[in-house]
Amino acid sequence: MRILTDIPDDDIEKLDALAAKGKRSRAAAIRDAVKLYLVHNTDNKDWIARGAGLWKHRTDIGDAVEYQRAMREDRRPYEDI
């Protein structure tokens, strides 16, 4: 969809410089900016569901609880405090 919007000249100059630096068009830079704005300003929490269990099939990581216990084994027990 096409839209018409007013953007100050100094912002257009900065936008054009950033777009040129990335070898992209002004329109592509604006599309990315709108997408980023929407990501940061919505209450959508589906990223949690997408990330949940992401590493569950990895075998090179090990058990997190075992790691924590190993890191803490040199500490004084809570009963002694």
Chimera marker file (.cmm) of the C-alpha trace (Angstrom):
<marker_set name="trace">
<marker id="1" x="0.000" y="0.000" z="0.000" r="1" g="1" b="0" radius="0.5"/>
<marker id="2" x="1.264" y="3.466" z="-0.771" r="1" g="1" b="0" radius="0.5"/>
<marker id="3" x="0.940" y="6.351" z="1.668" r="1" g="1" b="0" radius="0.5"/>
<marker id="4" x="1.642" y="10.051" z="1.616" r="1" g="1" b="0" radius="0.5"/>
<marker id="5" x="3.349" y="11.587" z="4.627" r="1" g="1" b="0" radius="0.5"/>
<marker id="6" x="5.224" y="14.753" z="5.504" r="1" g="1" b="0" radius="0.5"/>
<marker id="7" x="8.752" y="14.242" z="6.814" r="1" g="1" b="0" radius="0.5"/>
<marker id="8" x="11.019" y="17.195" z="7.656" r="1" g="1" b="0" radius="0.5"/>
<marker id="9" x="13.811" y="17.872" z="5.149" r="1" g="1" b="0" radius="0.5"/>
<marker id="10" x="16.610" y="17.292" z="7.656" r="1" g="1" b="0" radius="0.5"/>
<marker id="11" x="15.144" y="13.867" z="8.527" r="1" g="1" b="0" radius="0.5"/>
<marker id="12" x="14.939" y="13.014" z="4.818" r="1" g="1" b="0" radius="0.5"/>
<marker id="13" x="18.608" y="13.926" z="4.398" r="1" g="1" b="0" radius="0.5"/>
<marker id="14" x="19.598" y="11.684" z="7.300" r="1" g="1" b="0" radius="0.5"/>
<marker id="15" x="17.361" y="8.901" z="6.009" r="1" g="1" b="0" radius="0.5"/>
<marker id="16" x="18.858" y="9.140" z="2.523" r="1" g="1" b="0" radius="0.5"/>
<marker id="17" x="22.390" y="9.050" z="3.951" r="1" g="1" b="0" radius="0.5"/>
<marker id="18" x="21.625" y="5.933" z="5.992" r="1" g="1" b="0" radius="0.5"/>
<marker id="19" x="19.914" y="4.261" z="3.059" r="1" g="1" b="0" radius="0.5"/>
<marker id="20" x="22.843" y="5.044" z="0.758" r="1" g="1" b="0" radius="0.5"/>
<marker id="21" x="25.297" y="3.740" z="3.335" r="1" g="1" b="0" radius="0.5"/>
<marker id="22" x="23.408" y="0.439" z="3.353" r="1" g="1" b="0" radius="0.5"/>
<marker id="23" x="22.994" y="0.511" z="-0.454" r="1" g="1" b="0" radius="0.5"/>
<marker id="24" x="19.223" y="0.487" z="-0.102" r="1" g="1" b="0" radius="0.5"/>
<marker id="25" x="16.382" y="2.639" z="-1.274" r="1" g="1" b="0" radius="0.5"/>
<marker id="26" x="14.680" y="5.246" z="0.869" r="1" g="1" b="0" radius="0.5"/>
<marker id="27" x="11.456" y="3.204" z="0.664" r="1" g="1" b="0" radius="0.5"/>
<marker id="28" x="13.217" y="0.092" z="1.986" r="1" g="1" b="0" radius="0.5"/>
<marker id="29" x="14.635" y="2.089" z="4.908" r="1" g="1" b="0" radius="0.5"/>
<marker id="30" x="11.181" y="3.472" z="5.726" r="1" g="1" b="0" radius="0.5"/>
<marker id="31" x="9.616" y="-0.015" z="5.555" r="1" g="1" b="0" radius="0.5"/>
<marker id="32" x="12.238" y="-1.325" z="7.986" r="1" g="1" b="0" radius="0.5"/>
<marker id="33" x="11.673" y="1.633" z="10.306" r="1" g="1" b="0" radius="0.5"/>
<marker id="34" x="7.911" y="1.036" z="10.351" r="1" g="1" b="0" radius="0.5"/>
<marker id="35" x="8.443" y="-2.681" z="11.000" r="1" g="1" b="0" radius="0.5"/>
<marker id="36" x="10.836" y="-1.924" z="13.871" r="1" g="1" b="0" radius="0.5"/>
<marker id="37" x="8.408" y="0.624" z="15.322" r="1" g="1" b="0" radius="0.5"/>
<marker id="38" x="5.597" y="-1.921" z="15.277" r="1" g="1" b="0" radius="0.5"/>
<marker id="39" x="7.745" y="-4.578" z="16.947" r="1" g="1" b="0" radius="0.5"/>
<marker id="40" x="8.747" y="-2.217" z="19.748" r="1" g="1" b="0" radius="0.5"/>
<marker id="41" x="5.290" y="-0.755" z="20.322" r="1" g="1" b="0" radius="0.5"/>
<marker id="42" x="2.927" y="-3.719" z="20.333" r="1" g="1" b="0" radius="0.5"/>
<marker id="43" x="1.930" y="-5.849" z="23.288" r="1" g="1" b="0" radius="0.5"/>
<marker id="44" x="2.414" y="-9.026" z="21.284" r="1" g="1" b="0" radius="0.5"/>
<marker id="45" x="4.313" y="-11.580" z="23.360" r="1" g="1" b="0" radius="0.5"/>
<marker id="46" x="4.412" y="-14.380" z="20.755" r="1" g="1" b="0" radius="0.5"/>
<marker id="47" x="8.215" y="-14.162" z="20.782" r="1" g="1" b="0" radius="0.5"/>
<marker id="48" x="8.061" y="-16.002" z="24.099" r="1" g="1" b="0" radius="0.5"/>
<marker id="49" x="6.209" y="-18.928" z="22.547" r="1" g="1" b="0" radius="0.5"/>
<marker id="50" x="8.555" y="-18.964" z="19.558" r="1" g="1" b="0" radius="0.5"/>
<marker id="51" x="11.606" y="-19.112" z="21.813" r="1" g="1" b="0" radius="0.5"/>
<marker id="52" x="10.303" y="-21.569" z="24.395" r="1" g="1" b="0" radius="0.5"/>
<marker id="53" x="12.076" y="-24.898" z="24.052" r="1" g="1" b="0" radius="0.5"/>
<marker id="54" x="14.357" y="-23.640" z="21.315" r="1" g="1" b="0" radius="0.5"/>
<marker id="55" x="17.394" y="-25.456" z="22.741" r="1" g="1" b="0" radius="0.5"/>
<marker id="56" x="15.668" y="-28.519" z="24.189" r="1" g="1" b="0" radius="0.5"/>
<marker id="57" x="17.145" y="-30.905" z="21.606" r="1" g="1" b="0" radius="0.5"/>
<marker id="58" x="20.718" y="-29.654" z="22.004" r="1" g="1" b="0" radius="0.5"/>
<marker id="59" x="23.037" y="-32.231" z="23.515" r="1" g="1" b="0" radius="0.5"/>
<marker id="60" x="26.138" y="-30.048" z="23.804" r="1" g="1" b="0" radius="0.5"/>
<marker id="61" x="24.737" y="-27.736" z="26.472" r="1" g="1" b="0" radius="0.5"/>
<marker id="62" x="24.062" y="-30.022" z="29.432" r="1" g="1" b="0" radius="0.5"/>
<marker id="63" x="21.604" y="-29.671" z="32.275" r="1" g="1" b="0" radius="0.5"/>
<marker id="64" x="21.234" y="-26.122" z="33.623" r="1" g="1" b="0" radius="0.5"/>
<marker id="65" x="20.435" y="-27.257" z="37.170" r="1" g="1" b="0" radius="0.5"/>
<marker id="66" x="23.548" y="-29.453" z="37.294" r="1" g="1" b="0" radius="0.5"/>
<marker id="67" x="25.602" y="-26.508" z="36.054" r="1" g="1" b="0" radius="0.5"/>
<marker id="68" x="24.215" y="-24.220" z="38.754" r="1" g="1" b="0" radius="0.5"/>
<marker id="69" x="24.896" y="-26.777" z="41.467" r="1" g="1" b="0" radius="0.5"/>
<marker id="70" x="28.462" y="-27.250" z="40.254" r="1" g="1" b="0" radius="0.5"/>
<marker id="71" x="29.036" y="-23.496" z="40.261" r="1" g="1" b="0" radius="0.5"/>
<marker id="72" x="27.663" y="-23.166" z="43.800" r="1" g="1" b="0" radius="0.5"/>
<marker id="73" x="29.195" y="-26.226" z="45.468" r="1" g="1" b="0" radius="0.5"/>
<marker id="74" x="32.104" y="-24.246" z="46.913" r="1" g="1" b="0" radius="0.5"/>
<marker id="75" x="29.748" y="-21.886" z="48.759" r="1" g="1" b="0" radius="0.5"/>
<marker id="76" x="28.795" y="-22.204" z="52.391" r="1" g="1" b="0" radius="0.5"/>
<marker id="77" x="25.511" y="-24.057" z="52.981" r="1" g="1" b="0" radius="0.5"/>
<marker id="78" x="22.515" y="-21.929" z="53.894" r="1" g="1" b="0" radius="0.5"/>
<marker id="79" x="22.138" y="-23.805" z="57.182" r="1" g="1" b="0" radius="0.5"/>
<marker id="80" x="25.471" y="-22.339" z="58.348" r="1" g="1" b="0" radius="0.5"/>
<marker id="81" x="24.438" y="-18.764" z="57.718" r="1" g="1" b="0" radius="0.5"/>
<link id1="1" id2="2" r="1" g="1" b="0" radius="0.2"/>
<link id1="2" id2="3" r="1" g="1" b="0" radius="0.2"/>
<link id1="3" id2="4" r="1" g="1" b="0" radius="0.2"/>
<link id1="4" id2="5" r="1" g="1" b="0" radius="0.2"/>
<link id1="5" id2="6" r="1" g="1" b="0" radius="0.2"/>
<link id1="6" id2="7" r="1" g="1" b="0" radius="0.2"/>
<link id1="7" id2="8" r="1" g="1" b="0" radius="0.2"/>
<link id1="8" id2="9" r="1" g="1" b="0" radius="0.2"/>
<link id1="9" id2="10" r="1" g="1" b="0" radius="0.2"/>
<link id1="10" id2="11" r="1" g="1" b="0" radius="0.2"/>
<link id1="11" id2="12" r="1" g="1" b="0" radius="0.2"/>
<link id1="12" id2="13" r="1" g="1" b="0" radius="0.2"/>
<link id1="13" id2="14" r="1" g="1" b="0" radius="0.2"/>
<link id1="14" id2="15" r="1" g="1" b="0" radius="0.2"/>
<link id1="15" id2="16" r="1" g="1" b="0" radius="0.2"/>
<link id1="16" id2="17" r="1" g="1" b="0" radius="0.2"/>
<link id1="17" id2="18" r="1" g="1" b="0" radius="0.2"/>
<link id1="18" id2="19" r="1" g="1" b="0" radius="0.2"/>
<link id1="19" id2="20" r="1" g="1" b="0" radius="0.2"/>
<link id1="20" id2="21" r="1" g="1" b="0" radius="0.2"/>
<link id1="21" id2="22" r="1" g="1" b="0" radius="0.2"/>
<link id1="22" id2="23" r="1" g="1" b="0" radius="0.2"/>
<link id1="23" id2="24" r="1" g="1" b="0" radius="0.2"/>
<link id1="24" id2="25" r="1" g="1" b="0" radius="0.2"/>
<link id1="25" id2="26" r="1" g="1" b="0" radius="0.2"/>
<link id1="26" id2="27" r="1" g="1" b="0" radius="0.2"/>
<link id1="27" id2="28" r="1" g="1" b="0" radius="0.2"/>
<link id1="28" id2="29" r="1" g="1" b="0" radius="0.2"/>
<link id1="29" id2="30" r="1" g="1" b="0" radius="0.2"/>
<link id1="30" id2="31" r="1" g="1" b="0" radius="0.2"/>
<link id1="31" id2="32" r="1" g="1" b="0" radius="0.2"/>
<link id1="32" id2="33" r="1" g="1" b="0" radius="0.2"/>
<link id1="33" id2="34" r="1" g="1" b="0" radius="0.2"/>
<link id1="34" id2="35" r="1" g="1" b="0" radius="0.2"/>
<link id1="35" id2="36" r="1" g="1" b="0" radius="0.2"/>
<link id1="36" id2="37" r="1" g="1" b="0" radius="0.2"/>
<link id1="37" id2="38" r="1" g="1" b="0" radius="0.2"/>
<link id1="38" id2="39" r="1" g="1" b="0" radius="0.2"/>
<link id1="39" id2="40" r="1" g="1" b="0" radius="0.2"/>
<link id1="40" id2="41" r="1" g="1" b="0" radius="0.2"/>
<link id1="41" id2="42" r="1" g="1" b="0" radius="0.2"/>
<link id1="42" id2="43" r="1" g="1" b="0" radius="0.2"/>
<link id1="43" id2="44" r="1" g="1" b="0" radius="0.2"/>
<link id1="44" id2="45" r="1" g="1" b="0" radius="0.2"/>
<link id1="45" id2="46" r="1" g="1" b="0" radius="0.2"/>
<link id1="46" id2="47" r="1" g="1" b="0" radius="0.2"/>
<link id1="47" id2="48" r="1" g="1" b="0" radius="0.2"/>
<link id1="48" id2="49" r="1" g="1" b="0" radius="0.2"/>
<link id1="49" id2="50" r="1" g="1" b="0" radius="0.2"/>
<link id1="50" id2="51" r="1" g="1" b="0" radius="0.2"/>
<link id1="51" id2="52" r="1" g="1" b="0" radius="0.2"/>
<link id1="52" id2="53" r="1" g="1" b="0" radius="0.2"/>
<link id1="53" id2="54" r="1" g="1" b="0" radius="0.2"/>
<link id1="54" id2="55" r="1" g="1" b="0" radius="0.2"/>
<link id1="55" id2="56" r="1" g="1" b="0" radius="0.2"/>
<link id1="56" id2="57" r="1" g="1" b="0" radius="0.2"/>
<link id1="57" id2="58" r="1" g="1" b="0" radius="0.2"/>
<link id1="58" id2="59" r="1" g="1" b="0" radius="0.2"/>
<link id1="59" id2="60" r="1" g="1" b="0" radius="0.2"/>
<link id1="60" id2="61" r="1" g="1" b="0" radius="0.2"/>
<link id1="61" id2="62" r="1" g="1" b="0" radius="0.2"/>
<link id1="62" id2="63" r="1" g="1" b="0" radius="0.2"/>
<link id1="63" id2="64" r="1" g="1" b="0" radius="0.2"/>
<link id1="64" id2="65" r="1" g="1" b="0" radius="0.2"/>
<link id1="65" id2="66" r="1" g="1" b="0" radius="0.2"/>
<link id1="66" id2="67" r="1" g="1" b="0" radius="0.2"/>
<link id1="67" id2="68" r="1" g="1" b="0" radius="0.2"/>
<link id1="68" id2="69" r="1" g="1" b="0" radius="0.2"/>
<link id1="69" id2="70" r="1" g="1" b="0" radius="0.2"/>
<link id1="70" id2="71" r="1" g="1" b="0" radius="0.2"/>
<link id1="71" id2="72" r="1" g="1" b="0" radius="0.2"/>
<link id1="72" id2="73" r="1" g="1" b="0" radius="0.2"/>
<link id1="73" id2="74" r="1" g="1" b="0" radius="0.2"/>
<link id1="74" id2="75" r="1" g="1" b="0" radius="0.2"/>
<link id1="75" id2="76" r="1" g="1" b="0" radius="0.2"/>
<link id1="76" id2="77" r="1" g="1" b="0" radius="0.2"/>
<link id1="77" id2="78" r="1" g="1" b="0" radius="0.2"/>
<link id1="78" id2="79" r="1" g="1" b="0" radius="0.2"/>
<link id1="79" id2="80" r="1" g="1" b="0" radius="0.2"/>
<link id1="80" id2="81" r="1" g="1" b="0" radius="0.2"/>
</marker_set>
